[in-house]
Amino acid sequence: MNHQNKIALVTGSSRGLGRNIALQLARSGADVVITYRTGQAEGEAVVAEIRALGRRAVALPLDTARSDTFAAFAASLTAALETTWQRTTFDFLINNAGIDRKAPFAQTTEAAFDELMAVHFKGVFFLTQTLLPVLADGGRIVNTSTGLARFSVPGYAAYASMKGAIEVLSRYLAKELGARKISVNVVAPGIIETDFTREALSHPGAREFMEKNIALGRVGVPEDIGGVVDFLCSEAGRWVNAQRVEASGGMFL
């Protein structure tokens, strides 16, 4: 892939999947805006890794649960683009930031539901809306869903429902932004070994159960996802639009 002269913004990219996506895009030639919620040191460490690859990068604080801060974030982003790149726009928006609030449906609290909604749906909706003037024509949006929007695992009713909403939203965005030649796609990871899934995989027998139900026979790693996002942002992926791409190794087929 060749992302020369392209700038990507990856939310929640100080660790986990977001970090891997940011590094993969940088290896393919993109410069990257990293965002972090509280882990400034982690964010700056990713910036250092990207600079070591010969690309430019900055790290900006962003709480995707706080839609009231998005206008200020857009102003910070615009200032960073002008200072670092002498540009007023960026090219790839990767909505990756996420939280986990696992609970059976019967025990899901309204507070947990609202936390999930703020990050996984409302935050993506209004951050994307806020950044539209700063996203270049011909750019790409990649939203993150989950295999749990296709198959059902008890404990994720709220989380997976919001990811289902993201999949519908992505089709609407593709339709409405098509006039600007902006493509919008969804990447839906299966079980991936990160901080996000450490607790789930720690239960006795959980890993073995997952491996038996994944056609390729193993739990995923972050490197399994970064390349998919890289492709969707590439010239080779230019005609893929409004699609859900599941990267799960063939889970629960």
C-alpha positions as CSV (number, residue, x, y, z in Angstrom):
1,M,0.0,0.0,0.0
2,N,1.2,3.5,-0.6
3,H,-0.3,6.3,1.5
4,Q,2.3,8.9,0.6
5,N,1.2,12.5,1.5
6,K,-1.9,11.1,3.3
7,I,-2.8,11.9,6.9
8,A,-4.8,9.5,9.1
9,L,-6.6,10.2,12.3
10,V,-7.0,7.1,14.5
11,T,-9.1,7.5,17.6
12,G,-8.0,5.5,20.7
13,S,-4.6,4.8,19.2
14,S,-2.4,4.9,22.2
15,R,-2.7,1.1,22.6
16,G,-4.3,-2.1,21.4
17,L,-5.9,-2.2,18.0
18,G,-5.7,1.5,17.4
19,R,-1.9,1.5,18.0
20,N,-1.5,-1.3,15.5
21,I,-3.7,0.4,12.9
22,A,-1.7,3.6,13.3
23,L,1.6,1.8,12.9
24,Q,0.4,-0.2,9.9
25,L,-0.8,3.0,8.1
26,A,2.6,4.6,8.9
27,R,4.5,1.7,7.5
28,S,2.5,2.2,4.3
29,G,3.5,5.8,4.1
30,A,0.8,7.7,6.0
31,D,1.4,10.4,8.6
32,V,-0.8,9.9,11.7
33,V,-2.7,11.8,14.3
34,I,-2.8,9.7,17.5
35,T,-5.6,10.3,20.1
36,Y,-5.6,9.2,23.7
37,R,-8.0,9.7,26.5
38,T,-5.8,9.6,29.6
39,G,-2.6,7.8,28.4
40,Q,-0.5,10.7,27.2
41,A,2.8,8.9,27.7
42,E,1.4,5.9,25.7
43,G,0.3,8.2,23.0
44,E,3.6,9.9,22.8
45,A,5.3,6.5,22.7
46,V,3.3,5.6,19.6
47,V,4.2,9.0,18.0
48,A,7.9,8.1,18.6
49,E,7.4,4.7,17.0
50,I,5.8,6.4,13.9
51,R,8.6,9.0,13.7
52,A,11.1,6.1,13.8
53,L,9.4,4.8,10.7
54,G,10.2,8.1,8.9
55,R,6.7,9.5,9.1
56,R,5.3,12.5,10.9
57,A,2.9,12.2,13.9
58,V,1.2,14.1,16.7
59,A,-0.8,13.0,19.7
60,L,-3.9,14.9,20.8
61,P,-6.2,14.2,23.8
62,L,-9.7,13.2,23.0
63,D,-12.5,11.7,25.1
64,T,-14.9,10.2,22.5
65,A,-17.6,10.0,25.2
66,R,-17.7,13.8,25.5
67,S,-19.4,15.2,22.4
68,D,-19.4,18.6,24.0
69,T,-15.6,18.7,23.5
70,F,-15.6,17.8,19.8
71,A,-15.6,21.4,18.6
72,A,-12.5,22.2,20.7
73,F,-10.9,19.0,19.5
74,A,-11.5,20.0,15.8
75,A,-9.9,23.3,16.6
76,S,-6.8,21.5,18.1
77,L,-6.7,19.2,15.1
78,T,-6.9,22.1,12.6
79,A,-4.0,23.8,14.4
80,A,-1.9,20.7,14.4
81,L,-2.5,20.1,10.7
82,E,-1.5,23.6,9.9
83,T,1.6,23.5,12.2
84,T,2.9,20.1,11.3
85,W,1.7,19.6,7.7
86,Q,0.8,23.1,6.5
87,R,-2.6,21.6,5.5
88,T,-6.2,22.3,6.5
89,T,-7.5,18.8,6.0
90,F,-6.7,15.1,6.7
91,D,-7.5,12.0,4.6
92,F,-8.5,9.0,6.7
93,L,-10.8,8.9,9.7
94,I,-10.5,5.7,11.7
95,N,-13.2,5.5,14.4
96,N,-11.6,2.9,16.7
97,A,-11.9,4.1,20.3
98,G,-13.9,1.8,22.5
99,I,-14.8,0.6,26.0
100,D,-16.1,-2.7,27.4
101,R,-19.0,-3.0,29.9
102,K,-19.9,-6.7,29.7
103,A,-23.0,-7.7,31.6
104,P,-26.0,-10.1,31.0
105,F,-29.0,-8.3,29.5
106,A,-30.9,-8.7,32.8
107,Q,-28.2,-7.1,34.8
108,T,-27.2,-4.3,32.4
109,T,-27.5,-1.0,34.2
110,E,-28.7,2.2,32.6
111,A,-25.4,3.9,33.6
112,A,-23.4,1.2,31.8
113,F,-25.7,1.4,28.7
114,D,-25.2,5.2,28.6
115,E,-21.4,4.8,28.9
116,L,-21.4,2.4,26.0
117,M,-23.7,4.6,23.9
118,A,-21.6,7.7,24.5
119,V,-18.5,6.0,23.1
120,H,-19.7,3.5,20.6
121,F,-22.5,5.3,18.8
122,K,-23.1,8.9,19.9
123,G,-19.4,9.6,20.0
124,V,-18.8,8.1,16.5
125,F,-21.9,9.9,15.1
126,F,-21.0,13.4,16.3
127,L,-17.2,13.2,16.1
128,T,-17.6,12.2,12.4
129,Q,-20.1,15.0,11.9
130,T,-17.8,17.6,13.6
131,L,-14.8,16.5,11.5
132,L,-16.5,16.5,8.1
133,P,-15.3,20.0,7.2
134,V,-11.7,18.9,8.0
135,L,-11.9,15.6,6.1
136,A,-10.6,15.9,2.6
137,D,-12.8,15.1,-0.4
138,G,-11.8,11.7,-1.7
139,G,-11.0,10.6,1.9
140,R,-11.9,7.4,3.7
141,I,-13.8,6.7,6.9
142,V,-13.4,3.3,8.6
143,N,-15.7,2.5,11.5
144,T,-15.1,-0.3,13.9
145,S,-17.8,-2.9,14.6
146,T,-17.5,-6.4,16.0
147,G,-18.2,-10.0,15.1
148,L,-20.7,-9.8,18.0
149,A,-23.0,-7.9,15.7
150,R,-23.3,-11.1,13.6
151,F,-23.2,-13.9,16.2
152,S,-24.5,-13.6,19.8
153,V,-22.5,-14.2,22.9
154,P,-24.3,-13.6,26.2
155,G,-23.0,-10.5,28.0
156,Y,-22.7,-8.2,25.0
157,A,-26.3,-7.2,24.2
158,A,-25.8,-3.5,24.7
159,Y,-22.3,-3.3,23.1
160,A,-23.2,-5.4,20.1
161,S,-26.5,-3.5,19.5
162,M,-24.6,-0.3,19.3
163,K,-22.1,-1.8,16.9
164,G,-25.1,-2.9,14.8
165,A,-26.2,0.7,14.7
166,I,-22.7,1.7,13.5
167,E,-23.0,-0.7,10.6
168,V,-26.3,0.9,9.6
169,L,-24.9,4.4,10.1
170,S,-21.9,3.6,7.9
171,R,-24.2,2.8,5.0
172,Y,-26.0,6.1,5.4
173,L,-22.6,7.9,5.6
174,A,-21.5,6.2,2.4
175,K,-24.7,7.3,0.6
176,E,-24.6,10.9,1.9
177,L,-20.8,11.5,1.5
178,G,-20.5,9.8,-1.9
179,A,-20.8,13.2,-3.7
180,R,-17.5,14.1,-2.0
181,K,-16.0,10.8,-3.1
182,I,-15.5,9.8,0.5
183,S,-15.9,6.0,1.0
184,V,-17.2,4.6,4.3
185,N,-16.6,1.0,5.4
186,V,-16.7,-1.1,8.6
187,V,-14.1,-3.5,10.0
188,A,-15.6,-6.1,12.4
189,P,-12.9,-7.9,14.4
190,G,-13.6,-11.2,16.0
191,I,-11.9,-12.0,19.3
192,I,-8.5,-10.3,19.4
193,E,-5.9,-10.5,22.1
194,T,-5.7,-7.0,23.6
195,D,-6.3,-5.3,27.0
196,F,-9.9,-5.1,25.9
197,T,-10.3,-8.9,25.9
198,R,-7.9,-10.0,28.6
199,E,-10.6,-10.7,31.1
200,A,-12.8,-12.6,28.8
201,L,-9.9,-14.8,27.7
202,S,-8.7,-15.4,31.3
203,H,-11.7,-17.5,32.2
204,P,-10.9,-21.3,32.4
205,G,-11.5,-22.9,29.0
206,A,-12.3,-19.6,27.3
207,R,-9.4,-19.6,24.9
208,E,-9.8,-23.2,24.0
209,F,-13.5,-22.7,23.3
210,M,-12.7,-19.7,21.1
211,E,-10.0,-21.6,19.2
212,K,-12.3,-24.5,18.5
213,N,-14.9,-22.1,17.0
214,I,-12.5,-20.2,14.8
215,A,-11.8,-21.8,11.4
216,L,-8.2,-20.8,11.4
217,G,-7.7,-22.3,14.9
218,R,-6.4,-19.4,17.0
219,V,-7.4,-16.2,18.7
220,G,-6.6,-13.0,16.7
221,V,-3.9,-10.6,17.4
222,P,-3.9,-6.8,16.6
223,E,-1.7,-7.3,13.5
224,D,-4.6,-9.2,12.0
225,I,-6.7,-6.0,11.9
226,G,-4.3,-3.2,10.9
227,G,-3.8,-4.6,7.4
228,V,-7.5,-4.7,6.7
229,V,-7.8,-1.0,7.6
230,D,-4.7,-0.3,5.6
231,F,-6.3,-2.0,2.5
232,L,-9.6,0.0,2.9
233,C,-7.6,3.2,2.9
234,S,-5.5,2.3,0.0
235,E,-5.9,2.9,-3.8
236,A,-6.4,-0.9,-4.1
237,G,-9.5,-0.6,-1.9
238,R,-10.9,2.5,-3.6
239,W,-14.0,0.7,-5.0
240,V,-15.0,-0.9,-1.7
241,N,-17.7,1.2,-0.2
242,A,-20.5,0.7,2.4
243,Q,-19.2,-2.8,3.3
244,R,-18.8,-4.7,6.5
245,V,-15.5,-6.6,6.4
246,E,-15.3,-9.2,9.2
247,A,-11.8,-10.1,10.2
248,S,-12.3,-13.0,12.6
249,G,-10.4,-15.9,11.2
250,G,-13.8,-17.5,10.4
251,M,-15.5,-17.4,13.9
252,F,-18.7,-19.2,14.6
253,L,-19.3,-20.2,11.0
